Amino acid sequence: MDASPGTKLNCTQCGGELHPDEGQVFLTCPYCTATIYLDPSQVVYHYHLAPTLDAQQATGALFRWMSGNQTVKDLDKKAQVSGQTFSYFPVWHFVWRSASGEQVALQPAAATSVTELTSLRVPAGDLHPYDPALDAQSTPPTVPLEAARTWLMQAQPGAEVRQSALVHIPIYVFKYVYKGQTFTALVEAGTGAVMANIFPAKAEAPYLMAAGITALVYLCLASLPMTNVLDTGLAVILALVAAPFLFLLAVTVASKV
């Protein structure tokens, strides 16, 4: 028995519409009482993840991410949010078996530029059967199930798919402007996770320069000939003298970048 989101799963005896729950293997038809075996690898379940964040809380999560270690200094103060939308975004959710046990893989079921969606963790206990009342807020899936399965098989050769589901995840899409350039960030409204492929990241060069200068100074000190106690004492004094300047350099870089 096969089913896909948007189609009906029918009883093989009377044709009545069935609504299996996740993990069910045997299902009793409510119309004719026939017992039907369900192959979990062939049934495609349809769920949605309930949001726990409203628009204001999602904005707060975005600004906390902006003030973190990944982004440029003071991005939360210098960026201007130019747009915000909400929708239930579809992802294909696969449970597959490998030599090390069961694994979970996600694949976007609609076009998106933010591929970090595949790294989301979807708590199984927070999934609810999809409610058609959400259709107005939901992005329809455009990536066929078989295309997503093919992607999984290419990424994980030999994977045995145990269960497939279409899950609609509540997503706030934010557009923000920084130094005249527009960026996109997603806030998953179920857990508050923030995702972005391209964003104003901290520059690595200043940190590498400071680390290089520090290493060079102490390498030079280590190279000094130390044949007696006086030479050793001089090296220690020079190291102590250099330490405050190197610390000041590190603080300056951290405050500017």
DAFENPE-V979941 format. One record per backbone hydrogen bond with DSSP energy under -1.0 kcal/mol. NH is the residue of the N-H (numbers start at 0). CO is the residue of the C=O. E is the energy in kcal/mol with one decimal. If there is no record, write none. Layout:
nh:NH co:CO e:E
nh:NH co:CO e:E
This chain:
nh:2 co:41 e:-1.3
nh:6 co:3 e:-2.3
nh:10 co:15 e:-2.7
nh:14 co:10 e:-1.1
nh:17 co:8 e:-3.8
nh:23 co:20 e:-2.0
nh:26 co:35 e:-2.6
nh:28 co:33 e:-3.0
nh:32 co:28 e:-1.7
nh:35 co:26 e:-3.0
nh:37 co:24 e:-3.8
nh:41 co:38 e:-2.4
nh:42 co:38 e:-1.3
nh:44 co:163 e:-2.1
nh:46 co:165 e:-2.8
nh:47 co:127 e:-2.5
nh:48 co:167 e:-2.6
nh:51 co:188 e:-3.3
nh:52 co:188 e:-1.5
nh:57 co:53 e:-2.5
nh:58 co:54 e:-2.0
nh:59 co:55 e:-1.8
nh:60 co:56 e:-2.1
nh:61 co:57 e:-2.1
nh:62 co:58 e:-2.2
nh:63 co:59 e:-2.0
nh:64 co:60 e:-1.9
nh:65 co:61 e:-2.2
nh:66 co:62 e:-1.5
nh:67 co:64 e:-1.6
nh:71 co:199 e:-2.3
nh:74 co:71 e:-1.5
nh:77 co:73 e:-2.2
nh:78 co:74 e:-2.4
nh:79 co:176 e:-2.1
nh:81 co:174 e:-2.9
nh:82 co:174 e:-1.5
nh:84 co:172 e:-2.0
nh:86 co:170 e:-2.0
nh:87 co:136 e:-2.3
nh:88 co:168 e:-3.2
nh:90 co:166 e:-2.3
nh:91 co:106 e:-3.5
nh:92 co:164 e:-3.3
nh:93 co:104 e:-2.9
nh:94 co:162 e:-2.7
nh:95 co:102 e:-2.5
nh:96 co:159 e:-2.5
nh:97 co:100 e:-2.3
nh:100 co:97 e:-1.5
nh:102 co:95 e:-3.6
nh:104 co:93 e:-2.4
nh:106 co:91 e:-1.8
nh:108 co:89 e:-2.3
nh:114 co:112 e:-1.0
nh:116 co:113 e:-1.1
nh:117 co:114 e:-1.8
nh:118 co:115 e:-1.9
nh:119 co:116 e:-1.5
nh:125 co:122 e:-1.7
nh:126 co:123 e:-1.3
nh:127 co:47 e:-2.4
nh:129 co:45 e:-2.2
nh:133 co:130 e:-2.7
nh:134 co:131 e:-1.9
nh:136 co:133 e:-1.5
nh:137 co:134 e:-1.0
nh:138 co:87 e:-2.6
nh:141 co:108 e:-2.8
nh:142 co:108 e:-2.6
nh:147 co:143 e:-1.8
nh:148 co:144 e:-2.5
nh:149 co:145 e:-2.3
nh:150 co:146 e:-2.0
nh:151 co:147 e:-2.1
nh:152 co:148 e:-2.5
nh:153 co:149 e:-2.1
nh:154 co:150 e:-2.3
nh:155 co:151 e:-3.0
nh:158 co:155 e:-2.1
nh:159 co:96 e:-1.5
nh:161 co:94 e:-3.2
nh:162 co:94 e:-1.7
nh:164 co:92 e:-1.5
nh:165 co:44 e:-3.1
nh:166 co:90 e:-2.7
nh:167 co:46 e:-2.2
nh:168 co:88 e:-3.3
nh:170 co:86 e:-3.1
nh:171 co:186 e:-2.6
nh:172 co:84 e:-2.7
nh:173 co:184 e:-3.1
nh:174 co:82 e:-2.4
nh:175 co:182 e:-2.2
nh:176 co:79 e:-2.8
nh:177 co:180 e:-2.7
nh:180 co:177 e:-1.7
nh:182 co:175 e:-3.1
nh:184 co:173 e:-2.2
nh:185 co:194 e:-3.0
nh:186 co:171 e:-2.6
nh:187 co:192 e:-3.0
nh:188 co:169 e:-2.6
nh:191 co:187 e:-2.8
nh:194 co:185 e:-2.8
nh:200 co:198 e:-1.3
nh:201 co:69 e:-1.8
nh:207 co:203 e:-2.6
nh:208 co:204 e:-2.7
nh:209 co:205 e:-2.3
nh:210 co:206 e:-2.5
nh:211 co:207 e:-2.4
nh:212 co:208 e:-2.6
nh:213 co:209 e:-2.2
nh:214 co:210 e:-2.4
nh:215 co:211 e:-2.4
nh:216 co:212 e:-2.5
nh:217 co:213 e:-2.1
nh:218 co:214 e:-1.9
nh:219 co:215 e:-2.3
nh:220 co:216 e:-2.1
nh:221 co:217 e:-2.1
nh:222 co:218 e:-1.1
nh:231 co:227 e:-1.8
nh:232 co:228 e:-2.5
nh:233 co:229 e:-2.3
nh:234 co:230 e:-2.0
nh:235 co:231 e:-2.0
nh:236 co:232 e:-2.2
nh:237 co:233 e:-2.6
nh:238 co:234 e:-2.1
nh:239 co:235 e:-2.3
nh:240 co:236 e:-2.4
nh:241 co:237 e:-2.3
nh:242 co:238 e:-1.8
nh:245 co:241 e:-2.3
nh:246 co:242 e:-2.5
nh:247 co:243 e:-2.5
nh:248 co:244 e:-2.0
nh:249 co:245 e:-2.1
nh:250 co:246 e:-2.4
nh:251 co:247 e:-2.3
nh:252 co:248 e:-2.3
nh:253 co:249 e:-2.3
nh:254 co:250 e:-1.9
nh:255 co:251 e:-1.3
nh:256 co:252 e:-2.4
